[in-house]
Amino acid sequence: MSKRKHIIWILILGVFLFLFLYKYGGTRVTPRLGDAVGYLTTVGEFRAEEVLELKTGDMYKQTVTGTRDEIVGFSIRFGTYGQQVEGKLKATFSDVSGETIYGEEIFDTKDLIDNQYRLFLLDQVITDGLQKEYEISLEVLSLEEGKQLSLFASDENIYEKGDLTYQDKEVKNTDIACQLAGTSGFMQKWYWIVCAVIIVGFLAFAFVAFVKKCKLEYIYLTLGLTFGMVFVLSLPPYTAPDEGTHISTTYAFVSEFLGEDPIFDEANHVISRGTDGDIGGEAQVSLVKFHDLYEAVKYPSGDLERDFARGGKLDVPFTCYLPQILGVLLGVLLKFSGFWTLYLGKVFAMLFFTICIFFSIKLIPWGKMVIMTVALLPMSMELASSFSYDCVLNALCILFISYTLHLICKKDKVTWKDFLFLGIIICVIAPCKMFYFLIAGMLYLIPKEKYKSKKTYWMMNTGILVAGLTVLIIMRFQFLTSHVGGATPSAIEDATVNYSIATILGDIPHSISVLFNTAIIKSEFYYNSMWGNQLGSLQVYIPTFVITSFVLVLFTAGVCTTREERVIYEPDAKFRLVNLGLSLLMFLGILAALWIGWTPVTYGVIEGVQGRYFLPFLPMIFLSMRNKTFLLQKNIDRGLSAVLFAGLTFTFLYMIPYIVQ
């Protein structure tokens, strides 16, 4: 009877959630259904280097090929040289034969805006335009003498799927800047797909947590998969921090795995399939980005030849991108288009992160809610659903912490298998970002009695630390030697150089001032960017009250303890000292690395550090807060999990204004 009541309440809350999502977000998406937005551009802004001067009697015709079923209009880009020009033009949109006219308009040139597209709506909406050829014609009926009016055009044949004619004669190596336009109605479909994921996830979460009362790792699994997919769908490729470089590196490794050589061009850019360029590298979360995605999802596999130049490749081992590599490799082997291949990489990354956290929560004997909360922070979720190697780094660091606490509290003896497993994790972590291998210092908290001898204790634990340091030196040897030997050119200011070890140690008072200024000026940014106050390349702002809900849950999970957990293990002074000391060393190491590797000598603060760099050791800090004062009479993890669900739902809702505007 009690379970029936729970199920009824869950269904009622599910209906309420649906109505809330409809009212809050659905109304933001719906009003834009009638908007016409350009999605296919023949000549981009930076390639329109030529102009075609217009005069009375001119007739230009540009053929274009539809990349989407829906076409509601077209746009042409004009240049008026900052003047108002009197005259009349006629724009027509028809099939390539000219027999079927879909839209025609005679308009005054005085209404044109310099260097802007002029939109023309069709008389009838085309619903089957994919891969069909159409013709845009522009006829100059009259034009004021002495005034200039022109079309923006390219100085070469950039748009290969169409041709330009003037007075019915072909004009070679030129295309005019024009667009096809569609509505943003597809965003309503996208919104309700994401909402369906959230609603189904809520029903699964409520059933697992409050009806079946499953263990916390299974509660996390429902939340991790639900909001992992929400973040995959809401934050497109290239929008996570530095994701463009991570995507290039992943594709380079995939090419190496397939034995394709060479994988670089003369400019050291990674070369991948032509279809992999279907999605642009813009880092902004915007409606334009989603228009590009909607266009790309309709593309067939297209050009499978390796002729698309990406960015550069990072000097890190392939293990830093293993889940993303597997996803992209599967897409390439199955000859998927660039869209589906990219998203396979994101989904595989999300699944890897979710599986690692699942076992982390399962293994850790106490503080499970701390692990779960850190893993579900908005910033953690963004990185977990991206191509960034922070996905692998965060997952493995959390898994290392959990496994170490498992050895401290649960396992009777430490074996060589434990040593091998933890050693592999450290060797993967070390070259991703420097100083994270220090997390292996937690191993010294394992009681010596669990080893065969004290000698084994020191050899195994020190061996893992040395292994991590060795891998770091080998993989980052060039970085270390270049910055120890002297200053390197700045990537921020061309005319100066970065700090070096010599400049830092040579002027101690100034260096102390830099550290002090950094603490004062950057601390708020570190705090906000660690939780996820700014997502999507620090562009999407999540309100403070949403972030505060995560902070309160994590603080509660860290400070409070239950009687059952106190029986398992009670942190002592040594535990706190080791964890907080290691966290401080990693924090200072991150500052030092960006100080000498990124900050120009003319700057008074350390640049390049973001709060997301602290996520790998954040559990160590909050686990050290556990104390005897805040003793809970019963476990409240399920209630805290519900708060996390609500916080992540609001996080998604606050992404919408950036997506639909």
Phi, psi and omega per residue, in radians:
M1 nan -0.715 3.123
S2 -1.108 -0.704 3.131
K3 -1.132 -0.656 3.110
R4 -1.087 -0.727 3.112
K5 -1.090 -0.735 3.107
H6 -1.054 -0.772 -3.117
I7 -1.122 -0.722 3.121
I8 -1.083 -0.782 3.117
W9 -1.107 -0.676 3.122
I10 -1.097 -0.753 3.131
L11 -1.143 -0.705 3.106
I12 -1.082 -0.806 3.121
L13 -1.135 -0.584 3.080
G14 -1.106 -0.721 3.075
V15 -1.132 -0.755 3.104
F16 -1.057 -0.727 3.117
L17 -1.092 -0.723 3.103
F18 -1.053 -0.819 -3.136
L19 -1.119 -0.665 3.122
F20 -1.131 -0.785 3.128
L21 -1.121 -0.650 3.113
Y22 -1.150 -0.791 -3.088
K23 -1.235 -0.754 -3.012
Y24 -1.352 -0.872 -3.042
G25 -1.811 -0.585 -3.092
G26 -1.064 -0.642 3.136
T27 -1.218 -0.399 3.108
R28 -1.356 -0.532 -3.097
V29 -1.456 -0.722 -3.016
T30 -1.026 -0.794 -3.074
P31 -1.053 -0.271 -3.079
R32 -1.624 0.068 -3.063
L33 -1.106 -0.537 -3.100
G34 -1.557 -0.034 -3.103
D35 -1.298 2.382 3.051
A36 -1.700 2.185 -3.088
V37 -2.242 2.287 3.116
G38 -1.161 2.356 -3.136
Y39 -2.220 -0.492 3.081
L40 -1.913 2.040 3.128
T41 -1.959 2.122 -3.122
T42 -1.231 -0.714 -3.120
V43 -2.300 2.013 -3.120
G44 -1.194 2.944 -3.053
E45 -1.009 -0.711 -3.041
F46 -1.528 -0.061 3.107
R47 -1.846 -0.124 3.138
A48 -1.450 1.278 -3.024
E49 -1.619 -0.108 -3.136
E50 -2.074 2.795 3.034
V51 -2.251 2.562 3.087
L52 -1.950 1.928 -3.112
E53 -1.231 2.365 -3.117
L54 -1.756 2.586 3.029
K55 -2.560 2.839 -3.080
T56 -0.978 2.315 3.116
G57 1.663 -0.157 3.138
D58 -1.169 2.544 3.062
M59 -2.421 1.963 3.081
Y60 -1.907 2.448 3.077
K61 -2.303 2.202 3.138
Q62 -2.103 2.148 3.070
T63 -1.546 2.500 3.137
V64 -2.367 2.708 3.132
T65 -2.004 2.220 -3.111
G66 -1.157 2.370 3.079
T67 -1.944 0.137 3.133
R68 -2.614 2.647 3.131
D69 -1.091 -0.686 -3.018
E70 -1.608 2.249 3.008
I71 -2.335 2.086 -3.128
V72 -1.972 -0.173 -3.138
G73 -3.081 -3.085 3.102
F74 -2.558 2.791 -3.117
S75 -2.316 2.594 3.073
I76 -2.247 2.424 -3.087
R77 -1.708 2.139 -3.077
F78 -1.962 2.744 2.996
G79 -2.140 2.183 -3.133
T80 -1.950 -0.006 3.134
Y81 1.036 0.563 3.085
G82 1.324 0.203 -3.100
Q83 -1.996 2.811 3.002
Q84 -1.678 2.132 -3.026
V85 -1.959 2.217 3.082
E86 -1.473 2.403 3.107
G87 2.814 3.085 3.114
K88 -2.337 2.413 3.087
L89 -2.189 2.752 3.057
K90 -2.171 2.114 3.108
A91 -1.910 2.353 -3.086
T92 -2.329 2.480 3.067
F93 -2.155 2.163 -3.072
S94 -2.534 3.053 2.983
D95 -1.230 2.956 -2.985
V96 -1.139 -0.389 3.119
S97 -1.419 -0.320 -3.116
G98 1.480 0.017 -3.092
E99 -1.361 -0.682 -3.123
T100 -1.830 2.015 3.138
I101 -1.739 2.123 -3.118
Y102 -1.634 -0.381 3.124
G103 -2.925 2.478 -3.135
E104 -2.585 2.378 -3.102
E105 -2.571 2.299 2.988
I106 -1.768 2.211 -3.012
F107 -2.419 2.778 3.129
D108 -1.465 2.375 -3.139
T109 -1.296 -0.305 -3.125
K110 -1.165 -0.311 -3.138
D111 -1.532 -0.090 -3.116
L112 -1.272 2.560 3.116
I113 -1.921 2.328 -3.076
D114 -1.016 2.316 3.048
N115 1.103 0.476 3.134
Q116 -2.188 2.726 3.053
Y117 -1.408 2.460 3.021
R118 -1.840 2.127 -3.074
L119 -1.544 2.369 3.060
F120 -2.152 2.121 3.125
L121 -1.534 2.496 3.137
L122 -1.363 2.730 3.061
D123 -1.268 -0.518 3.118
Q124 -2.388 2.392 -3.104
V125 -1.345 2.298 3.068
I126 -1.514 2.225 -3.086
T127 -1.968 -0.004 -3.133
D128 -2.361 0.783 -3.014
G129 -1.499 -0.068 -3.077
L130 -1.069 2.190 3.077
Q131 1.166 0.191 3.077
K132 -1.680 2.629 -3.056
E133 -1.734 2.359 -3.118
Y134 -2.268 2.956 -3.113
E135 -2.255 2.234 3.013
I136 -1.824 2.110 3.137
S137 -2.050 2.513 3.127
L138 -2.294 2.081 -3.129
E139 -2.015 2.297 3.111
V140 -1.574 1.860 -3.124
L141 -1.394 -0.712 3.090
S142 -2.762 2.695 -3.112
L143 -2.694 2.342 -3.116
E144 -1.081 2.282 -3.134
E145 -1.226 2.496 3.110
G146 1.498 -0.083 3.108
K147 -1.948 2.604 -3.099
Q148 -1.861 2.413 3.035
L149 -2.460 2.363 -3.045
S150 -2.488 2.873 3.012
L151 -1.843 2.420 3.016
F152 -1.342 2.430 -3.092
A153 -2.618 2.950 3.117
S154 -1.648 2.823 3.099
D155 -1.720 0.192 3.065
E156 -2.715 3.015 -3.090
N157 -1.413 1.375 -3.122
I158 -1.323 -0.774 -3.106
Y159 -1.536 1.719 -3.013
E160 -1.382 -0.211 -3.095
K161 -1.721 0.361 3.116
G162 -2.817 2.818 -3.120
D163 -2.247 2.703 3.118
L164 -1.982 2.390 3.037
T165 -2.198 2.609 3.057
Y166 -2.205 2.121 -3.062
Q167 0.927 0.723 3.107
D168 1.164 0.267 3.045
K169 -1.966 2.374 -3.073
E170 -1.130 2.370 3.053
V171 -1.909 1.969 -3.056
K172 -1.453 2.681 3.052
N173 1.023 0.542 3.117
T174 -2.604 2.477 3.000
D175 -2.448 2.502 3.103
I176 -1.470 2.706 3.141
A177 -1.424 1.830 3.119
C178 -2.454 2.907 -3.090
Q179 -2.375 2.701 2.832
L180 -1.733 2.610 -3.077
A181 -2.198 2.561 3.043
G182 -2.372 3.072 3.098
T183 -1.559 2.942 3.063
S184 -1.673 0.416 -3.141
G185 -1.084 -0.450 3.129
F186 -1.088 -0.384 -3.141
M187 -1.160 -0.501 3.093
Q188 -1.167 -0.687 3.073
K189 -1.101 -0.780 3.120
W190 -1.025 -0.792 -3.081
Y191 -1.060 -0.762 -3.088
W192 -1.340 -0.392 2.993
I193 -1.167 -0.795 3.114
V194 -1.127 -0.730 3.126
C195 -1.096 -0.650 3.099
A196 -1.093 -0.693 3.086
V197 -1.070 -0.753 -3.120
I198 -1.158 -0.773 -3.099
I199 -1.160 -0.791 3.089
V200 -1.094 -0.712 3.096
G201 -1.092 -0.668 3.102
F202 -1.118 -0.783 3.141
L203 -1.088 -0.734 3.120
A204 -1.159 -0.767 3.127
F205 -1.059 -0.849 -3.112
A206 -1.101 -0.686 3.141
F207 -1.160 -0.798 -3.112
V208 -1.179 -0.706 -3.032
A209 -1.433 -0.712 -2.950
F210 -1.968 -0.303 3.077
V211 -1.727 -0.980 -3.133
K212 -1.446 -0.332 -3.127
K213 0.899 0.912 -3.119
C214 -1.272 2.940 3.113
K215 -1.161 2.826 -2.990
L216 -1.107 -0.545 -3.122
E217 -1.134 -0.534 3.114
Y218 -1.376 -0.549 3.021
I219 -1.119 -0.766 3.090
Y220 -1.059 -0.697 -3.084
L221 -1.007 -0.739 3.119
T222 -1.164 -0.726 3.134
L223 -1.221 -0.739 -3.112
G224 -1.099 -0.783 3.140
L225 -1.223 -0.710 -3.138
T226 -1.062 -0.998 -3.052
F227 -1.431 -0.288 2.955
G228 -1.082 -0.782 3.096
M229 -1.200 -0.620 3.095
V230 -1.059 -0.772 -3.138
F231 -1.238 -0.617 3.068
V232 -1.046 -0.748 -3.090
L233 -1.370 -0.463 -3.017
S234 -1.643 -0.476 -3.137
L235 -2.003 1.752 -3.041
P236 -1.133 2.905 3.055
P237 -0.980 2.551 3.136
Y238 1.447 -0.120 -3.053
T239 -1.613 -0.269 3.047
A240 -1.272 2.793 -3.109
P241 -0.963 2.166 3.081
D242 1.006 0.455 -3.017
E243 -1.209 -0.483 3.136
G244 -1.021 -0.781 3.107
T245 -1.153 -0.677 3.126
H246 -1.152 -0.634 3.087
I247 -1.148 -0.775 3.114
S248 -1.029 -0.763 -3.134
T249 -1.121 -0.733 3.117
T250 -1.061 -0.806 -3.122
Y251 -1.162 -0.561 3.078
A252 -1.118 -0.762 3.117
F253 -1.133 -0.667 3.111
V254 -1.079 -0.762 3.109
S255 -1.083 -0.689 3.104
E256 -1.137 -0.722 3.126
F257 -1.076 -0.586 -3.120
L258 -1.504 -0.006 3.106
G259 1.278 0.411 -3.136
E260 -1.530 2.152 -3.066
D261 -2.447 2.387 -0.011
P262 -1.462 2.798 3.138
I263 -1.867 0.033 -3.130
F264 -2.163 2.648 2.998
D265 -1.658 -2.979 -3.073
E266 -1.107 -0.503 -3.137
A267 -1.564 0.221 3.125
N268 1.138 0.489 3.041
H269 -1.539 2.519 3.107
V270 -1.255 2.316 3.141
I271 -1.816 2.190 3.102
S272 -2.290 -3.060 -3.062
R273 -1.092 2.650 3.111
G274 -1.054 -0.674 -3.127
T275 -1.145 -0.367 3.124
D276 -1.263 -0.114 3.050
G277 -1.656 0.152 -3.132
D278 -1.085 -0.578 3.129
I279 -1.789 2.180 -3.127
G280 -1.208 2.865 -3.071
G281 -1.623 0.313 3.132
E282 -1.103 2.420 -3.063
A283 -1.664 -0.009 -3.072
Q284 -1.499 2.393 3.004
V285 -1.480 1.892 -3.008
S286 -2.703 2.949 3.088
L287 -1.127 -0.633 3.110
V288 -1.057 -0.719 3.119
K289 -1.087 -0.738 3.135
F290 -1.242 -0.500 2.997
H291 -1.093 -0.742 3.096
D292 -1.070 -0.730 3.125
L293 -1.120 -0.748 -3.121
Y294 -1.127 -0.607 3.085
E295 -1.223 -0.741 -3.078
A296 -1.194 -0.556 -3.104
V297 -1.148 -0.390 3.129
K298 -1.479 -0.242 -3.108
Y299 -1.174 2.442 2.921
P300 -1.291 -3.112 -3.121
S301 -0.991 -0.560 3.017
G302 1.108 -2.388 -3.041
D303 -1.329 1.900 3.127
L304 -1.669 -0.004 3.070
E305 -1.295 2.578 -3.131
R306 -1.460 1.576 -3.102
D307 -2.415 0.293 -3.131
F308 -1.935 2.120 -3.093
A309 -1.566 2.132 3.075
R310 -1.723 -2.794 3.072
G311 -1.414 -2.791 -3.115
G312 -1.491 -3.111 -3.106
K313 -2.064 2.328 3.112
L314 -1.328 2.612 -3.124
D315 -1.551 1.216 3.116
V316 -2.357 2.770 3.130
P317 -1.272 2.796 -3.088
F318 -1.125 -0.397 -3.111
T319 -1.086 -0.399 3.115
C320 -1.191 -0.315 -3.088
Y321 -2.195 0.387 -2.981
L322 -0.964 -0.861 -3.132
P323 -1.108 -0.704 3.128
Q324 -1.156 -0.668 3.116
I325 -1.070 -0.763 -3.138
L326 -1.088 -0.706 3.125
G327 -1.136 -0.840 3.139
V328 -1.154 -0.708 3.123
L329 -1.034 -0.725 3.098
L330 -1.095 -0.748 3.124
G331 -1.111 -0.675 3.129
V332 -1.203 -0.765 -3.130
L333 -1.126 -0.616 3.126
L334 -1.497 0.018 3.116
K335 1.041 0.699 3.059
F336 -1.269 2.792 3.081
S337 -1.233 2.978 -3.131
G338 -1.049 -0.626 3.135
F339 -1.073 -0.957 -3.063
W340 -1.208 -0.552 3.101
T341 -1.148 -0.782 3.108
L342 -1.067 -0.767 -3.092
Y343 -1.267 -0.468 3.005
L344 -1.098 -0.696 3.086
G345 -1.072 -0.733 3.126
K346 -1.168 -0.746 -3.115
V347 -1.159 -0.735 3.121
F348 -1.099 -0.666 3.094
A349 -1.090 -0.800 3.141
M350 -1.085 -0.729 3.136
L351 -1.154 -0.707 3.108
F352 -1.063 -0.834 -3.141
F353 -1.055 -0.783 -3.109
T354 -1.099 -0.738 -3.139
I355 -1.139 -0.757 3.127
C356 -1.065 -0.752 -3.121
I357 -1.225 -0.631 3.085
F358 -0.975 -0.863 -3.131
F359 -1.273 -0.486 3.065
S360 -1.095 -0.815 3.135
I361 -1.165 -0.650 3.134
K362 -1.144 -0.665 -3.059
L363 -1.413 -0.703 -3.021
I364 -1.132 2.286 -3.039
P365 -1.358 -0.436 3.096
W366 -2.633 2.864 -3.089
G367 1.308 0.435 -3.115
K368 -1.046 -0.662 -3.095
M369 -1.195 -0.505 3.070
V370 -1.103 -0.833 3.134
I371 -1.062 -0.791 -3.104
M372 -1.098 -0.740 -3.105
T373 -1.181 -0.779 3.109
V374 -1.037 -0.706 -3.126
A375 -1.196 -0.444 -3.090
L376 -1.765 0.122 3.043
L377 -1.060 2.534 3.141
P378 -0.903 -0.715 3.127
M379 -1.173 -0.697 3.103
S380 -1.078 -0.731 -3.112
M381 -1.191 -0.659 3.105
E382 -1.097 -0.819 -3.135
L383 -1.171 -0.626 -3.114
A384 -1.170 -0.414 -3.112
S385 -1.869 0.472 -3.087
S386 -2.231 -3.125 3.079
F387 -1.522 -0.032 -3.111
S388 -1.111 2.467 3.084
Y389 -1.250 -0.108 3.011
D390 -1.088 -0.459 3.060
C391 -1.012 -0.927 3.133
V392 -1.176 -0.753 -3.101
L393 -1.056 -0.885 -3.125
N394 -1.103 -0.751 -3.115
A395 -1.094 -0.792 -3.081
L396 -1.280 -0.600 3.084
C397 -1.112 -0.769 3.121
I398 -1.139 -0.699 3.110
L399 -1.120 -0.680 3.108
F400 -1.091 -0.794 3.130
I401 -1.053 -0.805 -3.112
S402 -1.135 -0.749 -3.111
Y403 -1.172 -0.650 3.110
T404 -1.117 -0.753 3.096
L405 -1.159 -0.528 3.042
H406 -1.113 -0.733 3.100
L407 -1.187 -0.632 -3.130
I408 -1.168 -0.760 -2.944
C409 -1.798 -0.527 -2.935
K410 -1.936 -0.863 -2.979
K411 -1.347 2.443 -3.091
D412 -1.323 -0.717 -3.092
K413 -2.325 2.483 3.054
V414 -1.588 2.208 -3.077
T415 -1.941 3.048 3.126
W416 -1.155 -0.452 3.092
K417 -1.155 -0.694 3.062
D418 -1.102 -0.773 3.125
F419 -1.030 -0.767 -3.124
L420 -1.166 -0.781 -3.117
F421 -1.074 -0.855 -3.127
L422 -1.204 -0.598 3.100
G423 -1.116 -0.700 3.114
I424 -1.109 -0.746 3.127
I425 -1.042 -0.818 -3.119
I426 -1.104 -0.682 -3.133
C427 -1.203 -0.458 3.052
V428 -1.370 -0.690 -3.106
I429 -1.174 -0.767 -2.941
A430 -0.926 -0.868 -3.076
P431 -1.378 -0.227 3.129
C432 -1.080 -1.020 3.067
K433 -2.489 2.408 -3.040
M434 -1.131 2.641 3.003
F435 1.432 -0.197 3.117
Y436 -1.259 -0.295 3.090
F437 -1.112 -0.312 3.127
L438 -1.118 -0.267 3.094
I439 -1.040 -0.363 3.113
A440 -1.152 -0.246 3.078
G441 -1.070 -0.347 3.085
M442 -1.066 -0.407 -3.093
L443 -1.090 -0.441 3.139
Y444 -1.260 -0.114 3.053
L445 -1.455 -0.229 3.109
I446 -1.216 2.265 -3.139
P447 -0.989 2.408 -3.124
K448 -1.060 -0.462 -3.099
E449 -1.129 -0.300 -3.109
K450 -1.489 -0.054 3.074
Y451 -1.805 2.883 3.136
K452 -1.106 -0.613 -3.139
S453 -2.772 2.958 3.085
K454 -1.117 -0.599 3.109
K455 -1.079 -0.758 3.110
T456 -1.095 -0.696 3.113
Y457 -0.971 -0.886 -3.105
W458 -1.238 -0.679 -3.105
M459 -1.167 -0.793 -3.087
M460 -1.193 -0.845 -3.085
N461 -1.186 -0.784 3.117
T462 -1.183 -0.595 3.128
G463 -1.071 -0.697 3.117
I464 -1.165 -0.726 3.092
L465 -1.081 -0.782 -3.140
V466 -1.140 -0.676 3.116
A467 -1.076 -0.768 3.109
G468 -1.098 -0.754 3.131
L469 -1.133 -0.688 -3.139
T470 -1.115 -0.808 3.115
V471 -1.080 -0.709 3.118
L472 -1.052 -0.819 -3.107
I473 -1.122 -0.736 -3.116
I474 -1.135 -0.835 -3.047
M475 -1.337 -0.491 -3.114
R476 -1.984 0.492 -3.084
F477 -1.073 -0.748 -3.115
Q478 -1.100 -0.753 3.118
F479 -1.090 -0.810 -3.080
L480 -1.112 -0.802 -3.106
T481 -1.181 -0.657 -3.105
S482 -1.201 -0.566 -3.082
H483 -1.628 -0.361 3.035
V484 -1.349 -0.656 -3.075
G485 -1.247 -0.512 -3.116
G486 3.010 -3.088 -3.092
A487 -1.293 2.582 3.122
T488 -1.957 2.703 3.132
P489 -1.044 2.482 -3.112
S490 -1.391 2.445 3.055
A491 -1.527 -0.179 -3.115
I492 -1.662 -0.782 3.131
E493 -2.155 2.061 -3.051
D494 -1.106 -0.517 -2.998
A495 -1.545 0.081 -3.084
T496 -2.376 -3.080 -3.128
V497 -2.183 2.920 3.095
N498 -1.414 2.893 2.974
Y499 -1.076 2.664 3.019
S500 -2.242 2.988 3.105
I501 -1.049 -0.658 -3.128
A502 -1.133 -0.765 -3.118
T503 -1.209 -0.578 3.125
I504 -1.195 -0.828 -3.115
L505 -1.332 -0.383 -3.098
G506 -1.344 -0.316 3.138
D507 -2.411 1.359 -3.054
I508 -1.050 -0.793 3.135
P509 -1.010 -0.735 3.118
H510 -1.154 -0.692 -3.141
S511 -1.125 -0.696 3.075
I512 -1.105 -0.668 3.100
S513 -1.112 -0.691 3.111
V514 -1.101 -0.778 3.110
L515 -1.088 -0.743 -3.140
F516 -1.118 -0.802 3.127
N517 -1.085 -0.674 3.121
T518 -1.096 -0.768 3.135
A519 -1.093 -0.692 -3.103
I520 -1.301 -0.804 -2.992
I521 -1.468 -0.662 -2.971
K522 -1.704 -0.187 -3.016
S523 -1.053 -0.713 3.133
E524 -1.128 -0.705 3.105
F525 -1.127 -0.728 3.105
Y526 -1.043 -0.778 -3.114
Y527 -1.079 -0.882 -3.082
N528 -1.161 -0.755 -3.082
S529 -1.316 -0.234 3.052
M530 -1.339 -0.733 -3.111
W531 -1.367 -0.546 -3.081
G532 1.992 0.496 3.099
N533 -1.123 -0.457 3.102
Q534 -2.291 1.953 -3.118
L535 -1.864 3.043 3.079
G536 1.011 1.159 -3.088
S537 0.978 0.718 3.089
L538 1.077 0.500 -3.070
Q539 -1.816 -0.676 -3.049
V540 -1.552 1.986 -3.073
Y541 -1.556 2.193 3.059
I542 -1.817 2.202 -3.027
P543 -1.000 2.735 -3.090
T544 -1.083 -0.654 -3.086
F545 -1.139 -0.541 3.100
V546 -1.229 -0.811 3.133
I547 -1.102 -0.666 -3.141
T548 -1.061 -0.598 3.113
S549 -1.077 -0.677 3.096
F550 -1.207 -0.706 3.141
V551 -1.068 -0.782 -3.119
L552 -1.143 -0.701 3.114
V553 -1.112 -0.788 -3.120
L554 -1.161 -0.701 3.112
F555 -1.116 -0.762 3.111
T556 -1.089 -0.783 -3.138
A557 -1.137 -0.559 -3.119
G558 -1.377 -0.717 -3.028
V559 -1.443 -0.751 -3.017
C560 -1.447 2.634 3.109
T561 -2.444 2.735 3.066
T562 -1.792 2.879 3.140
R563 -1.087 -0.631 -3.134
E564 -1.124 -0.698 -3.128
E565 -1.215 -0.596 3.132
R566 -1.127 -0.532 3.107
V567 -1.203 -0.639 -3.102
I568 -1.192 -0.871 -3.081
Y569 -2.892 2.429 3.098
E570 -2.159 1.935 -3.095
P571 -0.976 2.338 3.108
D572 -1.899 -3.040 -3.100
A573 -1.084 -0.661 3.140
K574 -1.110 -0.753 3.132
F575 -1.036 -0.819 -3.123
R576 -1.160 -0.753 -3.105
L577 -1.088 -0.778 -3.123
V578 -1.145 -0.847 -3.083
N579 -1.163 -0.803 3.141
L580 -1.217 -0.625 3.094
G581 -1.132 -0.787 3.101
L582 -1.112 -0.702 3.117
S583 -1.085 -0.727 3.117
L584 -1.114 -0.739 3.125
L585 -1.098 -0.733 3.121
M586 -1.158 -0.689 3.098
F587 -1.071 -0.838 3.133
L588 -1.150 -0.623 3.103
G589 -1.106 -0.705 3.101
I590 -1.105 -0.786 3.099
L591 -1.042 -0.764 -3.112
A592 -1.116 -0.748 -3.107
A593 -1.092 -0.736 3.129
L594 -1.382 -0.395 3.085
W595 -1.135 -0.837 -3.110
I596 -1.583 -0.269 -3.065
G597 -1.811 -0.151 -3.014
W598 -2.500 -0.464 -2.966
T599 -1.580 2.128 3.083
P600 -1.154 2.627 -3.097
V601 -1.156 -0.288 3.132
T602 -1.437 -0.127 -3.084
Y603 -1.577 2.521 3.117
G604 -1.681 0.014 3.079
V605 -2.341 2.782 3.111
I606 -1.402 2.202 -3.122
E607 -1.793 2.793 3.010
G608 1.654 -0.242 -3.118
V609 -1.471 2.334 3.077
Q610 -2.187 2.699 -3.091
G611 -1.072 -0.436 -3.128
R612 -1.115 -0.355 3.127
Y613 -1.204 -0.248 -3.097
F614 -1.653 -0.106 -3.101
L615 -1.059 -0.652 -3.104
P616 -1.040 -0.574 -3.131
F617 -1.893 0.141 3.097
L618 -1.048 -0.706 3.092
P619 -1.036 -0.615 -3.140
M620 -1.069 -0.657 -3.131
I621 -1.191 -0.823 -3.067
F622 -1.335 -0.489 3.035
L623 -1.170 -0.500 3.132
S624 -1.309 -0.200 3.140
M625 -1.440 -0.207 -3.097
R626 -1.017 2.287 -3.088
N627 -2.564 3.088 -3.075
K628 -1.463 -0.305 -3.009
T629 -1.205 -0.802 -3.077
F630 -1.689 1.575 -3.092
L631 -1.878 2.098 -3.131
L632 -1.542 2.436 3.116
Q633 -1.346 -0.467 3.074
K634 -2.545 2.818 -3.102
N635 -1.267 2.256 -3.141
I636 -1.978 0.322 -3.080
D637 -1.046 -0.633 -3.128
R638 -1.165 -0.692 3.082
G639 -1.133 -0.727 3.092
L640 -1.121 -0.613 3.099
S641 -1.105 -0.664 3.103
A642 -1.118 -0.654 3.085
V643 -1.120 -0.703 3.102
L644 -1.100 -0.709 3.105
F645 -1.049 -0.804 3.135
A646 -1.110 -0.742 3.139
G647 -1.081 -0.719 3.128
L648 -1.233 -0.588 3.079
T649 -1.123 -0.782 3.103
F650 -1.153 -0.586 3.075
T651 -1.023 -0.791 3.098
F652 -1.079 -0.790 -3.092
L653 -1.094 -0.580 3.134
Y654 -1.420 -0.091 2.988
M655 -1.397 -0.444 -2.966
I656 -1.028 -0.784 -3.140
P657 -0.993 -0.541 3.131
Y658 -1.346 -0.406 -3.077
I659 -1.513 -0.686 -3.025
V660 -1.674 -0.101 3.138
Q661 -1.742 nan nan
